[in-house]
Amino acid sequence: MNVAAKFRRKESIAGESFLIPVCGTPLDMEDIFVLSPLADFIWQRLDGERMLDAIVAEIVAEFDVTAGQAGADAREFVGQLLQKGLVEEVA
């Protein structure tokens, strides 16, 4: 995943502390994401304006975590969101 990319939340989902896909079939309801404080921090910043590496820098400034761990966590979380169609990469 390109950390210099920008990502934004898709409009078809809702939630504050958890994400529930509101499209698809009832079988898709097993794809509910419960957000940790870090995941919620990342989610709130996926606005299509910030690059992922800028979000990682914000994580390091806000949380007691190394840049390497912040980057790995952010890439993993955004990768899961991409896989489930909850975010999209902005060109």
N, C-alpha and C positions, 0 to 999 in steps of 0.2 A: 504494500500500500504506500502511496506517495504522501509523505508527511507535508509536502509543500502544496498539496491539493486543498481545495475548499469543499466543505460538505454542508448540506442544509437538511433540516428536518423536512420530511414529506408532510403535506397538509392532511393526509388521510388518517392521522393517528391522534390520540389524545392522551393526556395524563400529566401529572406533576411528579409524583414519586414512583410511578410505574407507567409502563407503556402498554397499551392494549391495541393491537391491530384491529381496526374497525372495518376492514375490507376482507374479502375472502369468505371462507365457509366456517361454520362452527368448529370444525376440526382444527382450524388455525388458532383457536383460543389457547392452545397449549403453548403458544409462542409469546406469552405475557412476560414482559421484562420488569422485574422489581429493581428499582434503581438504588444503588448505594449512594452515599453523599458524593463520591467521586464521579460516578456515572451520571448523576443528576447535574453536577458541575459541567461535565463535558456536554451533555445533552442541551443545556441552556445556551451553550456557546456555538452550537451547530446552526449558524444563521446564514450560511452561504457567503459570509463576508470574511471570516477569519480562516486562515490556513491552519491545518491540523498542528503544524509545528508551533504556531503562535498559541494555540490552546494548551499544548504541552508546556510551554513556558509559563503560562498562567497557572497551570497545575503545580509546577515546581514552586512558584511564588506563594501559593495558597496552602499547600499541603506539605507535610514533612516527608518528602519523597525525593529520590534522585531523578535526574533528567532521564536516565536510562529506563528506570522503572515506570516513570510517568509516560514516556513514549510507548513502551510496550503495552501498558494498560490501555492507553488511548487507542492505539492501533487495534488491539484485540476487541475493544468495545465497539468502535466504529465499524470494524470488519463484520461483527455480528449484526449490527444494524443494517449494513449494506446487504448482507446475505438474506435478511428477512424483508428487504425492501422498505425499511423504515426511514432511510436517508438516501440521498442521491448526491453524486459528485457534481460539483458545479464546474462548468467549463471555463 
